[in-house]
């Protein structure tokens, strides 16, 4: 009786492994859902034309909303807090574009 029970246990483990592998392959092959966050594939333009996407604002946002959004994004990405100098310069440039204070040269980087 013991060898029979051991054989059943081995067969059950083999079937469980087989179904586990099939489930993993189906999981890997599933199409991406709309709920998954998609990031912008491209980088920054040499001179920023629209700052709304970087500051998460609408096109004609009031100046106080632009300054508030700039402050929130800059606090999270400031170079003194471990952020990138390049990204900080682009955040500042986005604020300038949104406030209508564009510079001719673009970013320092």
Phi and psi restraints in degrees (value plus and minus 20) as a CYANA .aco file:
   2 UNK   PHI     -86.3   -46.3
   2 UNK   PSI     -64.0   -24.0
   3 UNK   PHI     -83.3   -43.3
   3 UNK   PSI     -54.1   -14.1
   4 UNK   PHI     -85.1   -45.1
   4 UNK   PSI     -63.6   -23.6
   5 UNK   PHI     -86.4   -46.4
   5 UNK   PSI     -58.9   -18.9
   6 UNK   PHI     -84.7   -44.7
   6 UNK   PSI     -59.4   -19.4
   7 UNK   PHI     -84.7   -44.7
   7 UNK   PSI     -60.4   -20.4
   8 UNK   PHI     -84.2   -44.2
   8 UNK   PSI     -58.3   -18.3
   9 UNK   PHI     -86.0   -46.0
   9 UNK   PSI     -60.3   -20.3
  10 UNK   PHI     -86.1   -46.1
  10 UNK   PSI     -62.1   -22.1
  11 UNK   PHI     -84.4   -44.4
  11 UNK   PSI     -61.2   -21.2
  12 UNK   PHI     -84.9   -44.9
  12 UNK   PSI     -60.4   -20.4
  13 UNK   PHI     -85.3   -45.3
  13 UNK   PSI     -59.1   -19.1
  14 UNK   PHI     -85.6   -45.6
  14 UNK   PSI     -63.6   -23.6
  15 UNK   PHI     -85.1   -45.1
  15 UNK   PSI     -61.2   -21.2
  16 UNK   PHI     -83.8   -43.8
  16 UNK   PSI     -59.9   -19.9
  17 UNK   PHI     -84.3   -44.3
  17 UNK   PSI     -61.2   -21.2
  18 UNK   PHI     -83.0   -43.0
  18 UNK   PSI     -67.5   -27.5
  19 UNK   PHI     -88.3   -48.3
  19 UNK   PSI     -51.9   -11.9
  20 UNK   PHI     -85.1   -45.1
  20 UNK   PSI     -62.2   -22.2
  21 UNK   PHI     -84.7   -44.7
  21 UNK   PSI     -62.2   -22.2
  22 UNK   PHI     -83.4   -43.4
  22 UNK   PSI     -60.9   -20.9
  23 UNK   PHI     -85.3   -45.3
  23 UNK   PSI     -60.4   -20.4
  24 UNK   PHI     -84.5   -44.5
  24 UNK   PSI     -61.8   -21.8
  25 UNK   PHI     -85.7   -45.7
  25 UNK   PSI     -58.1   -18.1
  26 UNK   PHI     -87.8   -47.8
  26 UNK   PSI     -56.3   -16.3
  27 UNK   PHI     -85.2   -45.2
  27 UNK   PSI     -62.7   -22.7
  28 UNK   PHI     -89.1   -49.1
  28 UNK   PSI     -50.5   -10.5
  29 UNK   PHI    -109.8   -69.8
  29 UNK   PSI     -21.6    18.4
  30 UNK   PHI     -87.5   -47.5
  30 UNK   PSI     129.4   169.4
  31 UNK   PHI     -93.6   -53.6
  31 UNK   PSI     131.5   171.5
  32 UNK   PHI     -87.4   -47.4
  32 UNK   PSI     123.1   163.1
  33 UNK   PHI    -111.2   -71.2
  33 UNK   PSI     144.0   184.0
  34 UNK   PHI     -90.9   -50.9
  34 UNK   PSI     -39.8     0.2
  35 UNK   PHI     -96.4   -56.4
  35 UNK   PSI     -38.9     1.1
  36 UNK   PHI     -90.3   -50.3
  36 UNK   PSI     119.0   159.0
  37 UNK   PHI     -97.8   -57.8
  37 UNK   PSI     110.4   150.4
  38 UNK   PHI    -128.7   -88.7
  38 UNK   PSI     113.0   153.0
  39 UNK   PHI    -120.9   -80.9
  39 UNK   PSI     135.8   175.8
  40 UNK   PHI     -86.9   -46.9
  40 UNK   PSI     109.5   149.5
  41 UNK   PHI     -97.3   -57.3
  41 UNK   PSI     -51.6   -11.6
  42 UNK   PHI    -103.8   -63.8
  42 UNK   PSI     156.1   196.1
  43 UNK   PHI    -124.2   -84.2
  43 UNK   PSI    -180.1  -140.1
  44 UNK   PHI    -105.2   -65.2
  44 UNK   PSI     130.5   170.5
  45 UNK   PHI     -98.4   -58.4
  45 UNK   PSI     136.9   176.9
  46 UNK   PHI     -78.7   -38.7
  46 UNK   PSI     -61.6   -21.6
  47 UNK   PHI    -140.9  -100.9
  47 UNK   PSI     104.9   144.9
  48 UNK   PHI     -91.3   -51.3
  48 UNK   PSI     115.2   155.2
  49 UNK   PHI    -128.0   -88.0
  49 UNK   PSI     -50.6   -10.6
  50 UNK   PHI    -153.3  -113.3
  50 UNK   PSI     104.5   144.5
  51 UNK   PHI    -121.0   -81.0
  51 UNK   PSI     -22.0    18.0
  52 UNK   PHI     -84.4   -44.4
  52 UNK   PSI     -55.5   -15.5
  53 UNK   PHI     -91.5   -51.5
  53 UNK   PSI     -55.5   -15.5
  54 UNK   PHI     -92.5   -52.5
  54 UNK   PSI     -52.4   -12.4
  55 UNK   PHI    -118.8   -78.8
  55 UNK   PSI     -18.1    21.9
  56 UNK   PHI      39.1    79.1
  56 UNK   PSI      29.5    69.5
  57 UNK   PHI    -145.3  -105.3
  57 UNK   PSI     147.6   187.6
  58 UNK   PHI    -103.4   -63.4
  58 UNK   PSI     148.8   188.8
  59 UNK   PHI     -79.0   -39.0
  59 UNK   PSI     -68.8   -28.8
  60 UNK   PHI    -128.3   -88.3
  60 UNK   PSI      34.9    74.9
  61 UNK   PHI     -94.6   -54.6
  61 UNK   PSI     125.6   165.6
  62 UNK   PHI     -85.8   -45.8
  62 UNK   PSI     138.0   178.0
  63 UNK   PHI     -80.0   -40.0
  63 UNK   PSI     -57.2   -17.2
  64 UNK   PHI     -87.3   -47.3
  64 UNK   PSI     -55.3   -15.3
  65 UNK   PHI     -89.1   -49.1
  65 UNK   PSI     -57.4   -17.4
  66 UNK   PHI     -84.0   -44.0
  66 UNK   PSI     -65.2   -25.2
  67 UNK   PHI     -85.5   -45.5
  67 UNK   PSI     -58.9   -18.9
  68 UNK   PHI     -86.9   -46.9
  68 UNK   PSI     -63.8   -23.8
  69 UNK   PHI     -85.6   -45.6
  69 UNK   PSI     -59.8   -19.8
  70 UNK   PHI     -80.6   -40.6
  70 UNK   PSI     -63.6   -23.6
  71 UNK   PHI     -82.9   -42.9
  71 UNK   PSI     -64.3   -24.3
  72 UNK   PHI     -83.7   -43.7
  72 UNK   PSI     -64.7   -24.7
  73 UNK   PHI     -90.3   -50.3
  73 UNK   PSI     -57.2   -17.2
  74 UNK   PHI     -90.4   -50.4
  74 UNK   PSI     -55.4   -15.4
  75 UNK   PHI     -80.7   -40.7
  75 UNK   PSI     -58.9   -18.9
  76 UNK   PHI     -95.6   -55.6
  76 UNK   PSI     -42.9    -2.9
  77 UNK   PHI    -143.4  -103.4
  77 UNK   PSI      -2.0    38.0
  78 UNK   PHI     -89.6   -49.6
  78 UNK   PSI     119.3   159.3
  79 UNK   PHI     -80.5   -40.5
  79 UNK   PSI     -51.2   -11.2
  80 UNK   PHI     -88.9   -48.9
  80 UNK   PSI     -38.6     1.4
  81 UNK   PHI    -124.5   -84.5
  81 UNK   PSI      -2.1    37.9
  82 UNK   PHI      75.9   115.9
  82 UNK   PSI     -13.2    26.8
  83 UNK   PHI    -103.2   -63.2
  83 UNK   PSI     159.6   199.6
  84 UNK   PHI    -110.7   -70.7
  84 UNK   PSI     117.3   157.3
  85 UNK   PHI     -85.0   -45.0
  85 UNK   PSI     -59.6   -19.6
  86 UNK   PHI     -82.9   -42.9
  86 UNK   PSI     -67.5   -27.5
  87 UNK   PHI     -85.0   -45.0
  87 UNK   PSI     -58.0   -18.0
  88 UNK   PHI     -83.1   -43.1
  88 UNK   PSI     -59.4   -19.4
  89 UNK   PHI     -87.2   -47.2
  89 UNK   PSI     -56.4   -16.4
  90 UNK   PHI     -89.8   -49.8
  90 UNK   PSI     -55.2   -15.2
  91 UNK   PHI     -84.8   -44.8
  91 UNK   PSI     -63.2   -23.2
  92 UNK   PHI     -84.0   -44.0
  92 UNK   PSI     -59.6   -19.6
  93 UNK   PHI     -85.6   -45.6
  93 UNK   PSI     -57.6   -17.6
  94 UNK   PHI     -83.7   -43.7
  94 UNK   PSI     -60.9   -20.9
  95 UNK   PHI     -82.2   -42.2
  95 UNK   PSI     -64.2   -24.2
  96 UNK   PHI     -82.2   -42.2
  96 UNK   PSI     -60.4   -20.4
  97 UNK   PHI     -85.2   -45.2
  97 UNK   PSI     -63.9   -23.9
  98 UNK   PHI     -86.8   -46.8
  98 UNK   PSI     -50.9   -10.9
  99 UNK   PHI    -109.8   -69.8
  99 UNK   PSI     -22.7    17.3
 100 UNK   PHI      62.2   102.2
 100 UNK   PSI      -1.5    38.5
 101 UNK   PHI    -127.3   -87.3
 101 UNK   PSI      37.2    77.2
 102 UNK   PHI     -94.1   -54.1
 102 UNK   PSI     127.3   167.3
 103 UNK   PHI    -125.8   -85.8
 103 UNK   PSI     127.6   167.6
 104 UNK   PHI     -93.3   -53.3
 104 UNK   PSI     -47.7    -7.7
 105 UNK   PHI    -107.4   -67.4
 105 UNK   PSI     -36.4     3.6
 106 UNK   PHI      60.4   100.4
 106 UNK   PSI    -168.9  -128.9
 107 UNK   PHI     -96.2   -56.2
 107 UNK   PSI     134.3   174.3
 108 UNK   PHI     -92.9   -52.9
 108 UNK   PSI     -35.3     4.7
